[in-house]
Amino acid sequence: MHIESQREPHSAIRPWIIDTTLRDGEQAPGVVFSSAEKIDIASLLADAGVDELEIGYPAISSDERSTIRTIVTQNLPLRLTSWARAKWRDIEDACLCGTEAVHISFPLSRLYLELMEKDYAWVEQQLQELIPRAKHYFDFVSVGAQDATRAEPEMLKRFMLDAEACGADRVRIADTVGIATPTSIMELVSFLQSASHTALEFHAHNDLGMATANAFIALEAGCKAVSVSVTGLGERAGNAALEELAIALKLSGKYETGIDTRKLSHLCTVVSRAAGRKIQDQKPVVGKSAFQHESGIHCAALLKHPLSYQPFLPDQIGRDKCELVIGKHSGSASLQHFFSSRKITMTRDEANHLLAIVRTAASEKKRALRPAEVEEIYYSNLFAKQ
């Protein structure tokens, strides 16, 4: 039986995927990547097909600059971008690293400008000074509006137009504190695009649990690029997750990325170990529970068709197979399948008889049963009948 795990794209749209695991991801509290880990992660991201890697913040230290330069010498098949504040000193540090691109971040909301004791006249002056100078050293210059989703839309439009006039190649809309919703992003992107054809990027944070949805809808609204991180690693509740967005785009049938989703499970494992952040069981796409099933109705259907209760197959992200768990909610089909895999044939009546004992044991233990425990129940019951 041929199984389609997603619709094939027709005249697919090609979004630009920027990964910021090594920059924004490492800014998650308590996370520190070693130089060797950064080099390994950068290589894995390139192998997975990411378009651009926001590789780090050169101004933070000489060690950071050294690591970035090492990654640059690997000639990975993706764009490497250094991150900088709106200060020429930061951009000079980025110049020393040899990346193809630089991203310059500007405060834009009223709150952020007040905190820095600046006003928009200062922003405009810095755009006019920094972008043309940066263009002498970098092939690609991106500028970002920090806290854009709390900024006045008219000021954000002015920023975009001013950046475009100064030669910026792309403008980032940053939902810095994760307050955006899909509806607000759709409206904001549409508003900005009505004023300019400047390439827009959306940078999502997950404080309200909507980062991936917001990143997806930003592309739907017309953004050319989105920034993500592996497992959604990042400040506070994190960023939009690379693996979630990649699969969502693939299943939509509308988009075609360079991401090889079969590499995602391994990539997420490597990053989570380096970050010291365990992947939660219920984490979408790559969590342990994403392909675990216990419900009798679900398992019976899955044994007939693997997409009956799964949106895509495990091999799409590099996992081997789904797992049918034996527990309180299991059905006879699950038990028959469990023992069949162990060369034990069991009738439906025998399975139903054993099922009552299994459900009682799982209820008492308040968890699913381990394979050895299920086997023990079978053999104990078998000998009891003799």
NUNU-587454 format. One line per 2 residues: number of its first residue (from 0); their letters; for each residue x, y, z of C-alpha. Coordinates in steps of 0.25 Angstrom, whole numbers, plus 5000, padded with zeros to 4 digits. Layout:
N
NUM> A> X Y Z ~ ...
END
This chain:
386
0> MH> 5000 5000 5000 ~ 5006 5014 4996
2> IE> 5004 5024 5007 ~ 5005 5039 5004
4> SQ> 5010 5046 5017 ~ 5008 5060 5011
6> RE> 5002 5066 4999 ~ 5012 5069 4988
8> PH> 5014 5084 4986 ~ 5010 5090 4973
10> SA> 5017 5103 4969 ~ 5023 5103 4983
12> IR> 5028 5115 4990 ~ 5042 5115 4995
14> PW> 5043 5122 5008 ~ 5057 5125 5014
16> II> 5060 5118 5027 ~ 5070 5125 5037
18> DT> 5074 5117 5049 ~ 5078 5125 5061
20> TL> 5082 5113 5071 ~ 5096 5117 5072
22> RD> 5092 5132 5075 ~ 5078 5134 5081
24> GE> 5078 5119 5085 ~ 5090 5120 5094
26> QA> 5084 5132 5101 ~ 5075 5123 5108
28> PG> 5078 5124 5123 ~ 5089 5114 5127
30> VV> 5092 5110 5113 ~ 5107 5110 5108
32> FS> 5112 5103 5096 ~ 5126 5099 5095
34> SA> 5134 5103 5083 ~ 5134 5089 5078
36> EK> 5119 5087 5080 ~ 5117 5100 5072
38> ID> 5125 5095 5061 ~ 5118 5082 5061
40> IA> 5104 5088 5062 ~ 5107 5098 5050
42> SL> 5111 5086 5042 ~ 5099 5078 5045
44> LA> 5090 5090 5042 ~ 5097 5092 5028
46> DA> 5095 5077 5026 ~ 5080 5078 5029
48> GV> 5078 5089 5018 ~ 5077 5102 5026
50> DE> 5078 5114 5017 ~ 5085 5123 5027
52> LE> 5092 5122 5040 ~ 5092 5133 5050
54> IG> 5105 5129 5056 ~ 5107 5137 5068
56> YP> 5110 5150 5074 ~ 5125 5154 5071
58> AI> 5126 5166 5081 ~ 5123 5156 5093
60> SS> 5138 5151 5094 ~ 5150 5147 5086
62> DE> 5147 5133 5088 ~ 5133 5135 5081
64> RS> 5141 5142 5070 ~ 5151 5130 5069
66> TI> 5139 5120 5068 ~ 5132 5128 5057
68> RT> 5145 5129 5049 ~ 5147 5114 5050
70> IV> 5133 5111 5045 ~ 5135 5121 5034
72> TQ> 5147 5113 5029 ~ 5139 5101 5028
74> NL> 5132 5107 5015 ~ 5118 5101 5019
76> PL> 5108 5102 5008 ~ 5099 5113 5015
78> RL> 5100 5128 5018 ~ 5107 5131 5031
80> TS> 5102 5144 5038 ~ 5108 5151 5050
82> WA> 5099 5158 5060 ~ 5102 5172 5064
84> RA> 5096 5184 5072 ~ 5094 5197 5065
86> KW> 5109 5201 5069 ~ 5120 5202 5059
88> RD> 5129 5195 5070 ~ 5120 5182 5069
90> IE> 5121 5183 5054 ~ 5136 5184 5054
92> DA> 5136 5171 5062 ~ 5127 5164 5052
94> CL> 5137 5169 5041 ~ 5148 5161 5048
96> CG> 5141 5148 5047 ~ 5139 5147 5032
98> TE> 5124 5144 5031 ~ 5117 5147 5018
100> AV> 5106 5155 5025 ~ 5103 5164 5037
102> HI> 5090 5166 5045 ~ 5089 5180 5052
104> SF> 5079 5181 5063 ~ 5072 5194 5066
106> PL> 5062 5197 5078 ~ 5049 5202 5072
108> SR> 5038 5201 5082 ~ 5035 5214 5091
110> LY> 5039 5205 5103 ~ 5053 5201 5097
112> LE> 5056 5215 5092 ~ 5053 5221 5106
114> LM> 5062 5210 5113 ~ 5073 5214 5104
116> EK> 5070 5229 5105 ~ 5069 5230 5090
118> DY> 5058 5234 5081 ~ 5055 5231 5066
120> AW> 5064 5242 5061 ~ 5076 5234 5067
122> VE> 5071 5221 5060 ~ 5070 5229 5047
124> QQ> 5084 5234 5048 ~ 5090 5221 5052
126> LQ> 5083 5214 5040 ~ 5089 5225 5031
128> EL> 5103 5223 5037 ~ 5104 5208 5039
130> IP> 5097 5202 5027 ~ 5106 5208 5016
132> RA> 5118 5206 5024 ~ 5115 5191 5027
134> KH> 5112 5189 5012 ~ 5127 5191 5009
136> YF> 5130 5179 5017 ~ 5118 5170 5016
138> DF> 5111 5164 5004 ~ 5098 5164 5011
140> VS> 5093 5174 5022 ~ 5080 5171 5030
142> VG> 5074 5181 5040 ~ 5065 5177 5051
144> AQ> 5054 5184 5059 ~ 5055 5180 5074
146> DA> 5041 5179 5080 ~ 5035 5182 5067
148> TR> 5021 5176 5071 ~ 5020 5186 5083
150> AE> 5025 5198 5074 ~ 5015 5207 5067
152> PE> 5012 5202 5053 ~ 5015 5215 5046
154> ML> 5029 5216 5053 ~ 5031 5202 5049
156> KR> 5028 5205 5034 ~ 5037 5218 5035
158> FM> 5048 5209 5040 ~ 5046 5199 5029
160> LD> 5046 5210 5018 ~ 5058 5217 5024
162> AE> 5066 5204 5025 ~ 5062 5201 5010
164> AC> 5067 5215 5006 ~ 5080 5213 5013
166> GA> 5082 5200 5006 ~ 5078 5189 5015
168> DR> 5076 5176 5008 ~ 5065 5171 5018
170> VR> 5057 5176 5030 ~ 5054 5167 5042
172> IA> 5041 5168 5050 ~ 5045 5163 5064
174> DT> 5034 5159 5073 ~ 5044 5160 5085
176> VG> 5035 5157 5096 ~ 5026 5147 5089
178> IA> 5012 5155 5090 ~ 5008 5154 5075
180> TP> 4997 5145 5070 ~ 4995 5140 5056
182> TS> 4984 5150 5054 ~ 4993 5162 5058
184> IM> 5004 5157 5050 ~ 4996 5155 5037
186> EL> 4991 5169 5039 ~ 5005 5175 5042
188> VS> 5012 5169 5031 ~ 5001 5172 5021
190> FL> 5002 5187 5026 ~ 5017 5187 5024
192> QS> 5016 5181 5010 ~ 5006 5191 5005
194> AS> 5017 5202 5007 ~ 5029 5195 5002
196> HT> 5035 5182 4995 ~ 5046 5181 5004
198> AL> 5049 5167 5008 ~ 5043 5164 5022
200> EF> 5048 5154 5032 ~ 5040 5150 5044
202> HA> 5046 5146 5057 ~ 5037 5139 5067
204> HN> 5038 5137 5082 ~ 5029 5126 5089
206> DL> 5024 5133 5102 ~ 5009 5130 5098
208> GM> 5012 5117 5092 ~ 5010 5123 5078
210> AT> 5024 5124 5072 ~ 5023 5113 5061
212> AN> 5009 5117 5057 ~ 5013 5132 5056
214> AF> 5025 5128 5048 ~ 5017 5120 5039
216> IA> 5006 5131 5037 ~ 5017 5141 5035
218> LE> 5021 5134 5022 ~ 5006 5132 5018
220> AG> 5005 5148 5020 ~ 5017 5150 5010
222> CK> 5030 5150 5019 ~ 5042 5144 5011
224> AV> 5049 5139 5023 ~ 5047 5134 5037
226> SV> 5057 5131 5048 ~ 5056 5118 5056
228> SV> 5064 5110 5066 ~ 5066 5095 5068
230> TG> 5056 5090 5078 ~ 5051 5105 5080
232> LG> 5063 5107 5089 ~ 5064 5122 5093
234> ER> 5061 5132 5104 ~ 5050 5130 5113
236> AG> 5040 5121 5106 ~ 5049 5120 5094
238> NA> 5047 5123 5079 ~ 5040 5117 5068
240> AL> 5045 5102 5066 ~ 5052 5098 5054
242> EE> 5047 5084 5054 ~ 5032 5089 5056
244> LA> 5032 5099 5045 ~ 5040 5090 5035
246> IA> 5029 5079 5037 ~ 5018 5089 5036
248> LK> 5023 5095 5023 ~ 5025 5081 5017
250> LS> 5011 5076 5021 ~ 5004 5089 5016
252> GK> 5007 5085 5001 ~ 5009 5100 4998
254> YE> 5024 5101 5002 ~ 5037 5095 4998
256> TG> 5049 5097 5007 ~ 5063 5092 5006
258> ID> 5061 5085 5020 ~ 5064 5070 5020
260> TR> 5054 5066 5031 ~ 5060 5052 5033
262> KL> 5072 5059 5039 ~ 5063 5066 5050
264> SH> 5062 5056 5061 ~ 5078 5054 5061
266> LC> 5080 5069 5061 ~ 5070 5072 5072
268> TV> 5077 5061 5081 ~ 5091 5067 5079
270> VS> 5086 5081 5082 ~ 5078 5077 5094
272> RA> 5090 5070 5100 ~ 5099 5081 5097
274> AG> 5089 5091 5104 ~ 5087 5082 5116
276> RK> 5072 5083 5113 ~ 5064 5070 5112
278> IQ> 5054 5069 5101 ~ 5040 5068 5107
280> DQ> 5032 5055 5104 ~ 5021 5063 5098
282> KP> 5030 5072 5090 ~ 5023 5074 5076
284> VV> 5030 5066 5065 ~ 5042 5061 5073
286> GK> 5037 5057 5087 ~ 5037 5043 5091
288> SA> 5022 5043 5092 ~ 5020 5049 5078
290> FQ> 5019 5034 5072 ~ 5015 5027 5085
292> HE> 5000 5021 5085 ~ 4992 5014 5096
294> SG> 4978 5016 5093 ~ 4972 5003 5088
296> IH> 4964 5010 5077 ~ 4976 5018 5072
298> CA> 4985 5006 5072 ~ 4975 4997 5065
300> AL> 4974 5007 5054 ~ 4989 5009 5053
302> LK> 4991 4995 5051 ~ 4983 4996 5039
304> HP> 4988 5009 5034 ~ 5000 5017 5040
306> LS> 4994 5030 5037 ~ 4981 5028 5043
308> YQ> 4985 5035 5056 ~ 4998 5041 5052
310> PF> 5000 5054 5043 ~ 5013 5048 5037
312> LP> 5021 5036 5038 ~ 5033 5035 5048
314> DQ> 5043 5033 5037 ~ 5040 5047 5032
316> IG> 5048 5052 5044 ~ 5058 5041 5045
318> RD> 5051 5032 5055 ~ 5049 5017 5053
320> KC> 5035 5014 5056 ~ 5023 5018 5065
322> EL> 5022 5010 5078 ~ 5009 5004 5083
324> VI> 5009 5005 5098 ~ 5002 4995 5107
326> GK> 4994 5001 5118 ~ 4981 5004 5124
328> HS> 4975 5009 5111 ~ 4980 4998 5102
330> GS> 4971 4989 5094 ~ 4972 4974 5090
332> AS> 4978 4978 5076 ~ 4990 4984 5083
334> LQ> 4992 4972 5092 ~ 4991 4962 5080
336> HF> 5001 4971 5073 ~ 5011 4971 5085
338> FS> 5011 4956 5086 ~ 5011 4954 5071
340> SR> 5025 4961 5071 ~ 5030 4951 5081
342> KI> 5025 4939 5073 ~ 5013 4937 5082
344> TM> 5000 4935 5075 ~ 4988 4940 5083
346> TR> 4973 4939 5080 ~ 4964 4951 5082
348> DE> 4957 4944 5094 ~ 4970 4941 5100
350> AN> 4975 4955 5098 ~ 4962 4961 5104
352> HL> 4964 4952 5117 ~ 4978 4957 5118
354> LA> 4974 4971 5116 ~ 4966 4972 5129
356> IV> 4979 4968 5137 ~ 4987 4977 5129
358> RT> 4978 4989 5131 ~ 4977 4986 5146
360> AA> 4993 4985 5147 ~ 4994 4998 5140
362> SE> 4984 5005 5148 ~ 4991 5001 5161
364> KK> 5005 5005 5156 ~ 4999 5018 5150
366> RA> 5007 5017 5137 ~ 5008 5008 5125
368> LR> 5014 4995 5126 ~ 5028 4991 5122
370> PA> 5030 4980 5112 ~ 5035 4970 5123
372> EV> 5023 4973 5132 ~ 5014 4970 5121
374> EE> 5021 4957 5118 ~ 5021 4953 5133
376> IY> 5006 4955 5133 ~ 5004 4946 5121
378> YS> 5013 4935 5126 ~ 5007 4936 5141
380> NL> 4993 4935 5135 ~ 4997 4923 5126
382> FA> 5003 4915 5137 ~ 4991 4918 5146
384> KQ> 4982 4912 5135 ~ 4990 4899 5135
END
